[in-house]
Amino acid sequence: MAEFQFSGGDGSAAMSGRATGRSQETVSYDPERSVHAIVHQQAQAAPQATAIIFDDYSITYGELDTLSDALAAYLTDQGVTKGDIVCLFVPRSLETIVAMLAILKAGAAYLPLDTTFPVDHLDYVVGDCEPKVVFVDPCTLVTMRQVPSVKGTIADLHALVADLSRAQAKPFEPVAVAGGDMAYVMYTSGSTGRPKGVAIPHRGITRLALDQNYVELGSGDVVLHAATIAFDIATFEVWGTLTNGGTIAGLPDGNFSIGRLRDVIRDNGVTVSLITTGLFNLLADFSCGELPTLRHLMFGGEVASAEHVKRFQKAHPECRLTNGYGPTEITVIATAFDIPAAFDGKDVPIGRAVSHTGILIVDEDHRPVGRGMEGGACSHRRRGRHRLLPASRTDGGAVRDDPHR
């Protein structure tokens, strides 16, 4: 294969690539398939389609596939094998997404860490996971060198990806993994004690992304990527998009503002976004003007505000709104409520179980409760069960947030 470089300039090439040559592949949920196998399928179907945009830089599906192969080969050369963990201590960026895909191809799982975490937090998490490789950038390198528990190779991700993008591409055979193999590890903040790691398998990601009832994603969609990679919303933003052949529009790391977020949505024609409830409230409170391409906005993470829903719907009546709910263990979303137009309720329910997911309302002994009785929500994928979360059940059988928790 010939060498290649990221597309750059005024962004016109990326806009054109999104409009033509999109994948026509429709991928069904298969709990035994790996995430990277599905992304490769999309790359084979439409190699010239734009996969990722950050500012004026973009990468096609073909380039993403080839470059992640090269980075995966680097990881195997560093001794990374199936089941190992590779740490991502880098900000949200095009290169970071390339690394996520490369790590999966190498048979490993990625460990995304917030670049603002203190050294003692990093020391505990890194010591707990023992990553074979730790990817950094020039800024985060200074912090990571202060972490006593680091034993693996520390590598500058941006410099490495730049070198690989200029090198002659070589074939790489991804390591064989199945749906139950680990894809990433997400840690809690540790605000109530020691941080707790949650291992998410490949099927947890594909359950979220494919054949879903809470969202319709296709190759023509442009999905906003604004979450820190250490927050599980990023899982939807990245893999929900790439497994469906769409385009990721990234908000570059730096000083955040509603105006900056609005510009990324407008300039890139974002059609779908999942954000935190807090950020949704800010969008509703501070008028950001028209968002003509945004057809579906989802939010979650805390109890929804009916007043903010009404405010946003008044400003953007054509945009579909969904309130989502789910613990990290279930992979981002367990239930969803499609908010009707001109919503006039006092509370916003969290809705019903999304596809490939079951919800049980149980008592303190984990026994199912009767209709109309309060209990805890126990969510499970097709395989596996997860921790209990406070919730209540309505007479209609839907699950909703407990306002008193």
C-alpha positions in Angstrom: 0.0 0.0 0.0 1.1 3.5 -0.6 1.9 5.8 2.2 -0.7 8.4 3.2 -1.1 11.5 5.4 -4.1 12.9 7.2 -6.4 15.2 5.1 -6.1 18.8 6.0 -6.9 22.3 4.9 -10.2 24.0 4.9 -12.3 20.9 5.6 -13.9 20.8 2.1 -12.4 17.4 1.3 -13.9 15.9 4.5 -17.3 17.5 3.8 -17.3 16.1 0.2 -16.2 12.6 1.5 -19.2 12.5 3.8 -21.6 13.2 1.0 -20.3 10.6 -1.4 -19.1 7.0 -1.3 -20.8 6.1 2.0 -21.0 2.5 3.1 -24.3 0.7 2.3 -23.4 -2.0 4.9 -26.1 -2.7 7.4 -24.6 -4.7 10.3 -26.8 -6.7 12.6 -26.0 -7.3 16.2 -24.1 -10.5 16.7 -22.9 -11.0 20.4 -19.9 -13.1 19.2 -18.4 -10.5 16.7 -15.6 -8.1 17.7 -15.8 -4.4 17.4 -12.8 -4.0 15.1 -14.1 -6.7 12.7 -17.2 -4.6 12.2 -15.3 -1.4 11.6 -13.1 -3.3 9.1 -16.2 -4.4 7.3 -17.3 -0.8 7.0 -13.8 0.2 5.8 -13.9 -2.5 3.1 -17.3 -1.3 2.0 -16.5 2.4 1.7 -12.7 3.1 2.1 -13.0 6.7 0.8 -15.8 7.7 3.2 -14.8 10.1 6.0 -14.5 8.3 9.3 -13.2 11.1 11.7 -13.0 14.9 11.6 -11.2 17.1 14.1 -11.0 20.7 13.1 -9.5 20.8 9.6 -8.1 17.3 9.8 -9.9 14.2 8.8 -9.2 10.5 8.0 -11.1 8.1 5.7 -12.2 4.6 6.7 -9.5 3.1 4.5 -6.8 5.3 6.2 -8.2 4.5 9.6 -8.1 0.8 8.9 -4.5 0.9 7.5 -3.1 3.2 10.2 -4.7 1.3 13.1 -3.1 -1.9 11.6 0.3 -0.3 11.7 -0.2 0.8 15.3 -1.5 -2.6 16.3 1.7 -4.1 14.8 3.7 -1.7 16.9 1.9 -2.9 20.0 2.5 -6.5 19.3 6.2 -5.7 18.8 6.1 -4.2 22.3 4.9 -7.5 23.7 1.2 -6.7 23.9 -0.8 -9.9 23.6 -4.5 -11.0 23.9 -6.0 -9.9 27.2 -3.4 -7.2 28.0 -4.3 -3.6 28.8 -3.0 -0.5 27.0 -3.4 2.8 28.8 -4.6 5.9 27.0 -3.5 9.0 29.0 -4.2 11.4 26.2 -6.9 13.9 25.3 -9.8 13.4 22.9 -8.3 13.5 19.4 -8.2 11.8 16.0 -5.0 9.9 17.0 -6.7 8.7 20.2 -9.5 7.0 18.2 -6.9 5.4 15.9 -5.2 4.0 19.0 -8.5 2.7 20.4 -9.0 0.7 17.2 -5.4 -0.5 17.1 -5.5 -1.7 20.7 -8.6 -3.9 19.9 -6.9 -5.3 16.8 -3.9 -6.3 18.9 -6.3 -8.3 21.1 -5.9 -6.0 24.0 -8.2 -3.7 26.0 -7.8 0.0 26.3 -7.8 1.9 29.6 -8.9 5.5 29.1 -7.8 7.9 31.8 -8.8 11.5 32.3 -5.7 13.7 31.9 -6.8 15.8 34.9 -6.6 12.8 37.4 -4.2 13.4 40.3 -1.1 11.3 40.5 -2.3 9.2 43.5 -5.4 8.2 41.5 -3.3 7.4 38.5 -0.9 5.4 40.6 -3.7 3.2 42.0 -5.4 2.6 38.6 -2.2 1.9 36.7 -0.9 -0.4 39.5 -4.2 -2.2 39.4 -4.2 -2.8 35.7 -0.5 -3.0 34.9 -0.7 -1.7 31.3 1.9 -3.0 28.9 2.0 0.3 27.0 1.0 3.8 28.2 0.2 6.3 25.4 0.8 9.9 26.3 1.4 13.2 24.6 4.1 15.8 25.4 1.8 17.4 28.1 0.7 14.3 29.8 4.1 12.7 29.7 5.3 14.9 32.6 2.5 13.7 34.8 2.8 10.0 33.9 6.5 10.0 34.7 5.5 10.9 38.3 3.4 7.7 38.6 5.4 5.1 40.6 3.4 2.1 39.5 4.1 2.5 35.7 6.1 -0.5 34.5 5.2 -0.6 30.8 6.5 1.3 27.8 5.6 5.0 27.7 5.1 6.2 24.1 4.2 9.6 22.6 1.0 8.7 20.7 0.9 11.7 18.4 4.5 11.4 17.4 4.1 7.7 16.8 1.0 8.0 14.7 2.7 10.8 12.6 5.6 8.5 11.9 3.4 5.5 11.0 1.3 7.6 8.7 4.4 8.4 6.6 5.7 4.9 6.6 5.1 2.1 4.1 2.0 0.2 5.2 2.4 -3.5 5.9 -0.3 -6.1 6.2 -1.4 -7.0 9.8 -3.7 -9.8 10.8 -5.8 -8.7 13.9 -5.7 -11.0 16.8 -8.8 -13.3 17.0 -11.1 -12.2 19.7 -14.8 -12.9 20.4 -17.7 -10.9 21.8 -17.0 -11.9 25.3 -13.3 -10.7 25.3 -12.5 -7.5 27.1 -12.5 -4.3 25.0 -11.9 -1.6 27.5 -11.7 -0.9 31.3 -13.5 2.1 32.8 -12.8 3.3 36.3 -15.1 5.2 38.6 -13.9 8.5 40.0 -13.3 7.0 43.5 -15.2 9.9 45.1 -16.7 7.4 47.6 -13.6 5.3 48.2 -11.1 3.5 46.0 -11.8 3.7 42.2 -13.5 0.6 40.9 -12.7 -0.8 37.5 -15.3 -2.2 35.2 -14.3 -4.5 32.3 -16.5 -4.1 29.2 -16.5 -6.8 26.6 -16.8 -6.4 22.8 -20.4 -7.5 22.9 -21.2 -4.7 25.4 -20.2 -2.2 22.8 -22.0 -3.9 19.9 -25.1 -4.2 22.0 -25.1 -0.5 22.5 -24.4 0.4 18.8 -26.3 -2.1 16.6 -30.0 -2.9 15.9 -31.1 -0.5 18.6 -34.6 0.9 19.4 -33.5 4.1 21.1 -31.5 5.5 18.1 -31.2 5.1 14.4 -27.7 5.4 13.1 -26.5 5.0 9.6 -23.6 5.8 7.3 -25.1 9.3 6.5 -24.9 10.4 10.2 -22.4 12.7 11.7 -22.0 12.1 15.5 -20.6 14.6 17.9 -17.6 13.4 20.0 -17.4 15.8 22.9 -16.9 13.6 26.0 -13.6 12.9 27.7 -12.5 9.4 26.7 -12.6 8.4 30.4 -16.4 8.9 30.4 -18.5 6.1 28.9 -20.5 8.4 26.7 -17.4 8.3 24.5 -18.1 4.7 23.8 -21.4 5.6 22.0 -19.7 8.5 20.2 -16.9 6.5 18.8 -18.1 3.0 18.3 -21.8 3.8 17.7 -20.5 5.8 14.7 -17.8 3.6 13.3 -19.7 0.3 13.5 -22.5 2.0 11.5 -20.2 3.6 8.9 -20.9 7.2 10.0 -18.6 10.2 10.6 -17.2 11.3 14.0 -17.1 15.1 14.4 -14.7 15.7 17.3 -14.6 18.7 19.6 -10.9 19.4 20.1 -9.7 19.4 23.6 -9.1 22.8 25.1 -11.2 25.6 26.6 -14.8 24.5 26.5 -17.7 26.8 25.7 -21.3 26.4 24.5 -20.4 28.6 21.5 -17.5 26.3 20.6 -19.8 23.3 20.9 -22.4 25.0 18.7 -19.8 25.7 16.0 -18.6 22.1 15.8 -22.3 20.9 15.5 -23.0 23.5 12.8 -19.8 23.4 10.8 -19.7 19.6 10.6 -23.5 19.0 10.1 -23.8 16.9 13.2 -27.0 14.9 13.1 -26.9 12.8 16.3 -25.4 13.5 19.8 -25.4 12.0 23.3 -24.4 14.4 26.0 -24.6 14.6 29.8 -27.8 16.0 31.4 -25.8 18.9 32.8 -24.5 19.9 29.3 -28.0 19.5 27.9 -29.3 21.9 30.5 -26.7 24.4 29.5 -27.7 24.1 25.9 -31.3 24.7 26.9 -30.5 27.7 29.1 -28.1 29.5 26.8 -29.6 30.1 23.4 -27.2 28.7 20.8 -29.2 29.7 17.7 -30.4 27.2 15.1 -29.0 23.7 14.8 -30.6 22.8 11.5 -28.9 19.4 11.0 -29.2 18.0 14.6 -32.1 15.6 14.3 -31.6 13.6 17.5 -30.2 14.7 20.9 -29.8 12.2 23.7 -28.8 13.0 27.3 -28.3 11.2 30.6 -26.2 10.8 33.7 -28.5 12.5 36.2 -32.2 13.1 36.8 -33.6 15.0 33.9 -35.2 18.4 34.3 -38.7 18.7 32.7 -38.3 22.5 32.5 -35.1 22.3 30.5 -36.7 19.7 28.1 -39.6 22.2 27.5 -37.1 25.0 27.0 -35.0 23.1 24.4 -38.1 21.8 22.6 -39.4 25.4 22.2 -36.1 26.5 20.6 -35.5 23.3 18.6 -39.0 21.8 17.9 -37.7 19.5 15.0 -35.0 17.8 17.2 -35.9 14.5 18.7 -35.0 14.2 22.4 -34.2 11.0 24.4 -33.5 10.6 28.1 -31.1 7.7 28.7 -30.2 5.8 31.8 -27.6 3.2 32.5 -24.6 2.3 34.7 -21.1 1.9 33.4 -21.4 -1.9 33.8 -24.2 -2.2 31.2 -22.2 -0.1 28.7 -23.7 3.4 28.7 -27.5 2.9 28.2 -29.9 0.4 29.7 -33.2 2.3 29.3 -34.4 5.2 27.2 -37.4 7.4 27.1 -38.3 9.0 23.7 -39.6 12.4 24.9 -42.8 13.4 22.9 -43.0 16.7 21.1 -44.4 19.6 23.2 -43.7 17.6 26.4 -45.8 18.9 29.3 -45.0 16.5 32.1 -43.5 17.3 35.5 -41.0 14.5 35.6 -39.0 12.9 32.8 -39.1 9.1 32.9 -36.1 7.0 32.0 -38.3 4.7 29.8 -38.0 1.1 28.9 -35.1 -1.3 28.2 -33.2 -0.7 25.0 -32.7 -3.6 22.6 -30.7 -6.7 23.6 -31.1 -5.6 27.3 -33.3 -6.8 30.1 -34.5 -4.8 33.2 -35.8 -6.4 36.4 -37.1 -4.5 39.4 -35.9 -6.4 42.5 -36.0 -6.1 46.3 -33.1 -6.1 48.7 -32.8 -9.8 48.3 -32.7 -9.6 44.5 -36.2 -11.0 44.1 -38.5 -9.5 41.5 -41.2 -7.2 42.9 -44.8 -6.8 41.9 -46.3 -4.2 39.6 -46.3 -0.7 41.1 -43.9 -1.6 43.9 -40.6 0.1 44.4 -37.3 -1.7 44.1 -33.9 -1.6 42.5 -33.2 -1.8 38.7 -31.2 -4.8 37.8 -30.0 -4.5 34.2 -28.4 -7.2 32.1 -27.2 -7.7 28.6 -27.9 -10.9 26.7 -25.2 -12.4 28.9 -24.1 -11.1 32.3 -25.8 -9.2 35.1 -24.9 -5.9 36.8 -25.1 -4.0 40.0 -28.4 -2.8 41.5 -29.4 0.9 41.1 -32.2 2.8 42.9 -35.3 3.1 40.8 -39.0 2.9 40.9 -41.5 1.3 38.6 -44.6 2.9 37.2 -47.9 1.1 36.8 -47.2 1.0 33.0 -44.1 -1.1 33.6 -41.6 1.5 32.6 -38.6 2.2 34.8 -38.0 5.8 36.0 -35.5 7.6 38.2 -36.2 7.7 41.9 -36.2 11.4 42.7 -35.2 10.7 46.3 -32.0 8.8 45.7 
